[in-house]
Amino acid sequence: MTPTITAFERSPDRGRGLARDMRVRWALEEVGQPYDVRLVSFQAMKEPAHLTLHPFGQIPTYEEGDLALFESGAIVLHIAECHAGLLPEDAHARARAISWMFAALATVEPPIVELSMAALLERDKAWYGERLPGLRENVRKRLGELSRRLGDADWLDGGFSAGDLLMVSVLLRLRSSGILDEYANIANYVARGEARPAYRSAFAAQLAVFTAASKGE
């Protein structure tokens, strides 16, 4: 059965591949699973039909038969568990890959999101200038730790896994900040993720939605 995911009808990331449906698209492309996309407006996201799928009124959601999921990390884990290619067969390596999935979303992403949201929502506030150095330092702390662990390896733990997919997706949010450039091995790691054919296919599909919406304005 072909799964259906939801995505923004008009994404606030303006086609940069940062909306969280990108993670799900990428995972589906990696495992070679065709999928359908249902575009939703911001208004529709708060209506009962969508709230039944996602109680917090966000995207993405995932529907396959009588299964409905929300939260990008949970959806990627489900895809990885149902299809070969995103989790190792060895039980211990598999557990470590799942640990990296949690680390990407629970440890690395929060300070990155806090920094990006402050830039978006607080830039004109009197306190923004005083708050910014601390926010950037919080991100650097996590990147320093990640950089030491990654070293000169291509991926976080052996071959590419769902842990890398989520970690690269999270780190891409830093591109406009310039902080990634301070950690050459992490910048190269992100570039390897972006170079994967599955990533490029997913990005093109998401960008096409934004392009079509822009032409319709």
ABEGO torsion letter per residue (X at the ends): XBBBBBBBABBAAGGAGABAAAAAAAAAAAAGBBBBBBBBBAAAAABAAAAAABAAGBOBBBBBEABBBBEAAAAAAAAAAABBGABBABAAAAAAAAAAAAAAAAAAAAAAAAAAAAAAAAAABAAAAAAAAAAAAAAAAAAAAAAAAAEABABABEBBBAAAAAAAAAAAAAAAAGAAAABAAAAAAAAAAAABAAAAAAAAAAAAAAAAAAAAX
